[in-house]
């Protein structure tokens, strides 16, 4: 995975975190997102990130945000970054 693609995912995760905090999700949903993001960020730091592991984490983040209208743009940015990096997306299903 190219470093530019990894950076795109990292930026999208930062946007998703901000959208989640601003969306006034209930505490459990926000806690769940905060539990998933650090391992995803750690995987992005690996010399060769595992695409399937990233897919699991990133799709979970997108699924948590997809029903929040104010987070739609961040969700789509995450989707675009995943596709650019070759990470499978399935959050819309």
Buried (B, 14 or more C-beta within 10 A) or exposed (E): BEEEBBEBBBEBBBBBBEBBEEBEBEEEBBEBBEEBBEEBBEBBEEEEBEBEBBBBBBBBBBBBBBEBEEBEEBBBBBBBBBEBBEBEBEBEE
